[in-house]
Amino acid sequence: MTIKSLAGGKFAEGRSSAKSSLGKKNSSGPIIIGLTGSIGMGKSETAKMFAAASVPVFDADAVVHCLQAKGGEALPFIEAAFPDVIKQGVLDRAKLGAIVFADKSAKEKLEAIMHPMVNEARIAFFAQATANGATMVVYDQPLLFEMSADKSCHKVVVVSAPADVQRKRVLARAGMTVEKFEHIVGIQVPDAKKRVAADYIIETDKGLDHARRQVAALITEIEETARA
């Protein structure tokens, strides 16, 4: 784990108000740890490690899937915006994905539907964590910097791996192509910039046990800070 006492870069600007309450245990709720990482870096596995350590994890991607499942709250809005992607109440994710992949304005239209709903769910999750007396909570969000959501976090953790490792992992996924991989990487904030803006960096190219030790050390440090 790489620890940086002060995050740098433009993405770190605006986190001062959130950081100011760090160390005042539960003064305004749990310590919010923003967890992010580019595709193929191991963010999802890292989130599981926090959950296994009894840290509440808000999984933004999982919420999106729930909202878009049959009967999900987002479906009527998606159907109104993209009439041909829902059949018999079921979203054709591949078809919708192809549309937003090819059209930036369509992507922005979908985000305008989904982001407010995900944010509402996040607020409710954090409120429950506060009621339960949680010391910290993880906000698992792949678009943390893209959405400027890092500004509402006390600490930001970036999950990272060398570019060749990332590429190999992603291209091994079913249905993934070089074109799709390069497109996704191209629209995400580059890993190098994320690393500069991070408070902590979890390296995932040395095996799961190594990653778990990094997560455990990070949790211990933040707990000690909260008790100070």
C-alpha positions as CSV (number, residue, x, y, z in Angstrom):
1,M,0.0,0.0,0.0
2,T,1.3,3.4,-0.9
3,I,0.3,6.0,1.6
4,K,0.2,9.7,0.8
5,S,-0.4,12.1,3.6
6,L,-1.7,14.8,1.2
7,A,-3.5,14.1,-2.0
8,G,-2.3,16.1,-5.0
9,G,-3.7,17.2,-8.3
10,K,-6.9,18.9,-9.4
11,F,-9.1,15.9,-8.3
12,A,-8.1,16.4,-4.7
13,E,-9.3,19.9,-4.6
14,G,-12.6,20.4,-2.7
15,R,-12.1,17.5,-0.2
16,S,-10.9,19.9,2.6
17,S,-14.3,20.2,4.2
18,A,-14.8,16.4,4.3
19,K,-11.2,15.9,5.6
20,S,-11.7,18.5,8.3
21,S,-13.9,16.1,10.3
22,L,-11.5,13.2,10.0
23,G,-10.3,12.3,13.5
24,K,-13.5,13.5,15.2
25,K,-15.0,10.1,15.6
26,N,-18.6,10.0,14.3
27,S,-18.8,13.8,14.6
28,S,-20.8,13.9,11.4
29,G,-21.2,10.2,10.6
30,P,-18.7,7.6,9.5
31,I,-15.4,8.3,7.7
32,I,-16.2,8.1,4.0
33,I,-13.6,6.2,2.0
34,G,-13.9,6.7,-1.7
35,L,-12.8,3.5,-3.5
36,T,-12.1,3.7,-7.2
37,G,-9.9,2.3,-9.9
38,S,-9.9,2.0,-13.7
39,I,-11.3,-1.1,-15.4
40,G,-9.3,-4.3,-14.7
41,M,-7.4,-2.9,-11.7
42,G,-9.1,-5.1,-9.1
43,K,-11.4,-2.6,-7.4
44,S,-14.3,-5.1,-7.0
45,E,-12.1,-7.6,-5.3
46,T,-10.7,-4.9,-3.0
47,A,-14.2,-3.8,-2.1
48,K,-14.9,-7.4,-1.0
49,M,-11.9,-7.3,1.3
50,F,-13.3,-4.2,3.0
51,A,-16.6,-6.0,3.4
52,A,-14.9,-9.1,4.8
53,A,-13.4,-6.8,7.4
54,S,-16.9,-5.7,8.4
55,V,-16.7,-2.3,6.8
56,P,-20.0,-1.3,5.2
57,V,-19.5,-1.0,1.4
58,F,-21.9,0.9,-0.9
59,D,-21.4,-0.7,-4.3
60,A,-22.6,1.8,-6.9
61,D,-22.4,-0.7,-9.8
62,A,-24.6,-3.2,-7.9
63,V,-27.2,-0.4,-7.3
64,V,-27.2,0.4,-11.0
65,H,-27.9,-3.3,-11.8
66,C,-30.7,-3.3,-9.3
67,L,-32.3,-0.2,-10.6
68,Q,-32.1,-1.6,-14.2
69,A,-33.3,-5.1,-13.3
70,K,-36.9,-6.2,-14.2
71,G,-39.2,-4.0,-12.2
72,G,-36.4,-1.6,-11.3
73,E,-37.0,2.1,-10.7
74,A,-34.9,3.2,-13.6
75,L,-36.6,1.2,-16.3
76,P,-39.5,3.6,-17.1
77,F,-37.1,6.4,-17.6
78,I,-34.7,4.4,-19.7
79,E,-37.6,3.2,-21.8
80,A,-38.7,6.8,-22.4
81,A,-35.2,7.8,-23.4
82,F,-34.3,4.6,-25.3
83,P,-37.5,3.0,-26.6
84,D,-36.0,0.0,-28.2
85,V,-33.8,-1.4,-25.4
86,I,-36.6,-2.8,-23.2
87,K,-38.6,-5.8,-24.2
88,Q,-41.3,-7.4,-22.0
89,G,-40.0,-5.4,-19.0
90,V,-36.4,-6.6,-19.4
91,L,-33.5,-4.3,-20.3
92,D,-31.3,-5.4,-23.2
93,R,-28.0,-4.3,-21.6
94,A,-25.9,-5.2,-24.6
95,K,-28.1,-3.1,-26.9
96,L,-28.1,-0.1,-24.5
97,G,-24.4,-0.5,-24.0
98,A,-23.8,-0.4,-27.8
99,I,-25.9,2.8,-28.0
100,V,-24.0,4.7,-25.3
101,F,-20.7,3.2,-26.5
102,A,-21.2,4.9,-29.9
103,D,-22.9,8.2,-28.8
104,K,-21.6,10.5,-26.2
105,S,-24.9,12.4,-25.9
106,A,-26.7,9.1,-25.3
107,K,-24.2,8.2,-22.6
108,E,-24.9,11.6,-20.9
109,K,-28.6,11.0,-21.2
110,L,-28.3,7.7,-19.5
111,E,-26.1,9.2,-16.8
112,A,-28.6,11.9,-16.2
113,I,-31.2,9.1,-15.4
114,M,-28.9,6.9,-13.3
115,H,-26.7,9.2,-11.3
116,P,-29.4,10.9,-9.2
117,M,-31.0,7.5,-8.4
118,V,-27.6,6.1,-7.3
119,N,-26.9,9.2,-5.2
120,E,-30.3,8.8,-3.4
121,A,-29.4,5.2,-2.6
122,R,-26.0,6.2,-1.4
123,I,-27.4,8.8,1.0
124,A,-29.8,6.3,2.4
125,F,-27.0,3.7,2.8
126,F,-24.8,6.2,4.6
127,A,-27.6,7.3,6.9
128,Q,-28.1,3.6,7.9
129,A,-24.4,3.2,8.5
130,T,-24.5,6.3,10.7
131,A,-27.4,4.9,12.7
132,N,-25.6,1.6,13.1
133,G,-22.6,3.5,14.6
134,A,-20.1,2.6,11.8
135,T,-16.7,4.1,12.1
136,M,-16.1,4.1,8.4
137,V,-17.9,3.3,5.2
138,V,-16.6,2.6,1.7
139,Y,-18.1,4.3,-1.3
140,D,-17.3,1.9,-4.2
141,Q,-17.6,4.1,-7.3
142,P,-15.7,3.5,-10.5
143,L,-16.5,7.0,-11.7
144,L,-15.5,8.7,-8.4
145,F,-13.3,11.3,-10.1
146,E,-15.3,11.6,-13.2
147,M,-18.4,12.5,-11.1
148,S,-16.3,14.7,-8.7
149,A,-17.7,12.4,-6.0
150,D,-14.2,12.4,-4.4
151,K,-15.0,15.8,-3.0
152,S,-17.5,14.3,-0.6
153,C,-15.0,11.7,0.8
154,H,-12.6,12.0,3.7
155,K,-10.1,9.7,2.0
156,V,-9.7,8.3,-1.5
157,V,-8.3,4.9,-2.2
158,V,-7.2,4.1,-5.8
159,V,-6.8,0.4,-6.8
160,S,-4.0,0.1,-9.3
161,A,-1.9,-2.3,-11.3
162,P,0.6,-2.0,-14.2
163,A,-0.9,-1.3,-17.6
164,D,0.1,-4.7,-19.0
165,V,-1.6,-6.5,-16.1
166,Q,-4.7,-4.4,-16.5
167,R,-4.9,-5.1,-20.3
168,K,-4.4,-8.9,-19.8
169,R,-7.1,-9.1,-17.2
170,V,-9.7,-7.1,-19.2
171,L,-9.1,-8.9,-22.5
172,A,-9.6,-12.2,-20.7
173,R,-13.2,-11.2,-20.0
174,A,-16.0,-12.8,-22.1
175,G,-17.2,-10.5,-24.9
176,M,-14.3,-8.0,-24.4
177,T,-12.5,-6.7,-27.5
178,V,-9.4,-4.6,-27.9
179,E,-11.6,-1.8,-29.4
180,K,-14.0,-1.9,-26.4
181,F,-11.1,-2.0,-23.9
182,E,-9.4,1.0,-25.5
183,H,-12.6,2.9,-25.6
184,I,-13.3,2.4,-21.9
185,V,-9.8,3.3,-20.9
186,G,-10.0,6.4,-23.1
187,I,-13.1,7.8,-21.4
188,Q,-11.9,7.1,-17.8
189,V,-9.6,9.3,-15.9
190,P,-6.1,7.9,-16.5
191,D,-4.7,5.7,-13.8
192,A,-1.6,8.0,-13.4
193,K,-3.9,10.9,-12.6
194,K,-5.9,8.8,-10.1
195,R,-2.7,7.8,-8.3
196,V,-1.7,11.4,-8.0
197,A,-5.0,12.4,-6.4
198,A,-5.2,9.4,-4.1
199,D,-4.6,9.3,-0.3
200,Y,-3.9,5.6,-0.5
201,I,-3.0,3.3,-3.4
202,I,-3.7,-0.4,-3.3
203,E,-1.4,-2.4,-5.6
204,T,-3.1,-5.6,-6.9
205,D,-0.5,-7.2,-9.1
206,K,1.2,-9.2,-6.3
207,G,-1.7,-11.5,-5.4
208,L,-4.8,-11.4,-3.2
209,D,-2.9,-12.0,0.1
210,H,-0.7,-9.0,-0.6
211,A,-3.8,-6.9,-1.4
212,R,-5.6,-8.0,1.8
213,R,-2.6,-7.0,3.9
214,Q,-2.7,-3.5,2.3
215,V,-6.4,-3.2,3.0
216,A,-6.0,-4.4,6.6
217,A,-3.2,-1.8,7.2
218,L,-5.3,0.9,5.7
219,I,-8.3,0.1,7.9
220,T,-6.1,0.1,11.0
221,E,-4.6,3.4,10.2
222,I,-7.9,5.1,9.6
223,E,-9.4,3.6,12.8
224,E,-6.4,4.9,14.7
225,T,-6.9,8.3,13.2
226,A,-10.6,8.3,14.1
227,R,-9.8,7.5,17.7
228,A,-7.2,10.2,18.0
